[in-house]
Amino acid sequence: MPTLPAGPPVISAQQLSKHYGDFKAVDGISFEVPAGESFGLLGPNGAGKSTTMRMIGGVSQRTSGQLTIMGLDPEEHGPEVRAHLGVVPQQDNLDEELKVRDNLLVYGRYFGLPMSYLKPKADELLEFAQLTDKASAKVDALSGGMKRRLTIARSLINEPKILLLDEPTTGLDPQARHILWDRLFRLKESGVTLILTTHYMDEAEQLCDRLVVVDKGQIMAEGSPAQLIRDHSTREVLELRFGSERNTTVAADLQGIGDRLEPLPDRVLIYTHDGEAALEEVTARGLRPITSLVRRSSLEDVFLRLTGRSLVD
Amino acid sequence: MSAQLTAQDYSLDGSKRPLAALYSRNARAVIARGLLATRSSNWLVMVSGFFEPVLYLVSMGVGLGALVGTVEGPDGRAISYAAYIAPALLAVSAMNGAVYDSTWNVFFKMNFAKLYQGMLYTSLGPLDVAIGEIFLALLRGAMYATGFTAVMALMGLITSPVALLMIPASVVIAFGFASFGMGITSFMKTFQQMEWVNFVMLPMFLFSATFYPLSVYPQGIQWFIQALPLWHGVELLRQISIASFTPATVIHLSYFLVMIAVGMLLTTLRLRKLFLR
């Protein structure tokens, strides 16, 4: 991965916490992001990812801990920090009272950018979002996917140095996801720092140089996708389905195969360095799964291992 | 798209300007957005806001006025009942518009339309948003006041050019209510709590010497009414409407200047609670 010459971290969080009453949305997390890195926060809904993003943008006040963005505290220098931030929130918050192109122009004006810059920029971004023919349509006439693309285009109006993407591809079809991933990859190549939350493991594996696994407001693990898989899972996974009645009862008969066994309601996972060999042993014990699948370990397995729960529940 | 970034691009020097955390001196972008949105979608709502006080003036002033005849004006001379209540209705309209814009409208845009969330993720600070929204509310109030004053003139209720000062005066009244209203909204969390705003406004409208003189009340209630802002607004506009000024005029005006100062201070102190939850 091309990274920029080492400088001070672009984002530095130390023991960052956000409490709502007794509820600890973010509970003492620490991380640093160097310039140009693509950094992911992986975790289930409610893990505290969005709250962390909001604190980085300076639109939510932390309860305790330290946070600096490009050397500044976003609570003390919110407007200055956000001048260099692009934000794609989890839920589209487009201006429903304005037309599509006006959404981009007006948003650019919030950054104090001149119209002479904004007009060609807005057209370029409409092109990128494939919304050129919708330029003078009302926002509420757009489909969900179009709104998402417009939100992403809007986040680029100020040519941000740091792009915060909160579940960016939720609600997009597979083709649109791949187009967006490609675009994000190109931004990254130009030196833009990406901060991304997701509960899609394939997205995290595709886009993130490094990520933290977050659960219940705390960091469970940190590393590159490959490193996390190496540290917290085996090379391969054998997935067996015996039918919903038998998955848990059959687990006893599978003891001793592979390194570790994970019985789930809909399937049994066997963690092993060699999936085919494990499958042979299952068959040798006289067990007949309805379906079997050998695959590489993924971040989903890392998450299951660390938290005992699935990412998407 | 953009040129290759280097590590130097990622270093910022913090501004030492006061309020740098809350204000980026760009309220005009919020104002421009409001004007654009009004032009393209909600001008109909604006028109209805103009007609409300006019309908009151016609029904009460002309209809009820036929029964009442003339009443004693601020300077002791007899004036028509319509001329008596018209400035009061203008003050009520200024209050209602400003309070609606700074409470319900802000609450809705914050919690439901999510408009401010979008704005606040840009270089805008909460103070830019607050100033922009208050300015838009006052602009709207000034347009209503101009329209209403024109209707008064058409009905023959204006006898002096001094009465045109009712327009800036009602903007001052609106400013007082808007600055306070936004501060109060920062304490609200649910729609049920927002209903309390109406619970305070309606009696204030009915009992602030709007439709009859303060002298009908016993002394204690008079003092209470005189402590409320709307009474000062009603009296201020009533005096301006017939160009009859007394030392009390200064008190009425000062009441609002203090209200604006305290309201803006409250709103500024509560901005983080209002916008950065």
Boltz contact constraints between the chains, C-beta under 6 A:
constraints:
  - contact:
      token1: [A, 4]
      token2: [B, 7]
      max_distance: 6.0
  - contact:
      token1: [A, 5]
      token2: [B, 7]
      max_distance: 6.0
  - contact:
      token1: [A, 7]
      token2: [B, 7]
      max_distance: 6.0
  - contact:
      token1: [A, 10]
      token2: [B, 10]
      max_distance: 6.0
  - contact:
      token1: [A, 35]
      token2: [B, 7]
      max_distance: 6.0
  - contact:
      token1: [A, 35]
      token2: [B, 10]
      max_distance: 6.0
  - contact:
      token1: [A, 57]
      token2: [B, 121]
      max_distance: 6.0
  - contact:
      token1: [A, 59]
      token2: [B, 120]
      max_distance: 6.0
  - contact:
      token1: [A, 59]
      token2: [B, 276]
      max_distance: 6.0
  - contact:
      token1: [A, 61]
      token2: [B, 276]
      max_distance: 6.0
  - contact:
      token1: [A, 70]
      token2: [B, 10]
      max_distance: 6.0
  - contact:
      token1: [A, 70]
      token2: [B, 12]
      max_distance: 6.0
  - contact:
      token1: [A, 71]
      token2: [B, 11]
      max_distance: 6.0
  - contact:
      token1: [A, 71]
      token2: [B, 12]
      max_distance: 6.0
  - contact:
      token1: [A, 72]
      token2: [B, 12]
      max_distance: 6.0
  - contact:
      token1: [A, 72]
      token2: [B, 14]
      max_distance: 6.0
  - contact:
      token1: [A, 76]
      token2: [B, 21]
      max_distance: 6.0
  - contact:
      token1: [A, 77]
      token2: [B, 14]
      max_distance: 6.0
  - contact:
      token1: [A, 78]
      token2: [B, 21]
      max_distance: 6.0
  - contact:
      token1: [A, 78]
      token2: [B, 125]
      max_distance: 6.0
  - contact:
      token1: [A, 79]
      token2: [B, 24]
      max_distance: 6.0
  - contact:
      token1: [A, 79]
      token2: [B, 123]
      max_distance: 6.0
  - contact:
      token1: [A, 79]
      token2: [B, 125]
      max_distance: 6.0
  - contact:
      token1: [A, 82]
      token2: [B, 122]
      max_distance: 6.0
  - contact:
      token1: [A, 82]
      token2: [B, 123]
      max_distance: 6.0
  - contact:
      token1: [A, 83]
      token2: [B, 123]
      max_distance: 6.0
  - contact:
      token1: [A, 87]
      token2: [B, 121]
      max_distance: 6.0
  - contact:
      token1: [A, 93]
      token2: [B, 114]
      max_distance: 6.0
  - contact:
      token1: [A, 93]
      token2: [B, 117]
      max_distance: 6.0
  - contact:
      token1: [A, 93]
      token2: [B, 118]
      max_distance: 6.0
  - contact:
      token1: [A, 97]
      token2: [B, 37]
      max_distance: 6.0
  - contact:
      token1: [A, 97]
      token2: [B, 41]
      max_distance: 6.0
  - contact:
      token1: [A, 106]
      token2: [B, 33]
      max_distance: 6.0
  - contact:
      token1: [A, 109]
      token2: [B, 29]
      max_distance: 6.0
  - contact:
      token1: [A, 110]
      token2: [B, 29]
      max_distance: 6.0
  - contact:
      token1: [A, 110]
      token2: [B, 119]
      max_distance: 6.0
  - contact:
      token1: [A, 110]
      token2: [B, 122]
      max_distance: 6.0
  - contact:
      token1: [A, 110]
      token2: [B, 124]
      max_distance: 6.0
  - contact:
      token1: [A, 111]
      token2: [B, 122]
      max_distance: 6.0
  - contact:
      token1: [A, 111]
      token2: [B, 123]
      max_distance: 6.0
  - contact:
      token1: [A, 112]
      token2: [B, 26]
      max_distance: 6.0
  - contact:
      token1: [A, 112]
      token2: [B, 123]
      max_distance: 6.0
  - contact:
      token1: [A, 159]
      token2: [B, 2]
      max_distance: 6.0
  - contact:
      token1: [A, 190]
      token2: [B, 2]
      max_distance: 6.0
  - contact:
      token1: [A, 190]
      token2: [B, 4]
      max_distance: 6.0
  - contact:
      token1: [A, 191]
      token2: [B, 4]
      max_distance: 6.0
  - contact:
      token1: [A, 191]
      token2: [B, 5]
      max_distance: 6.0
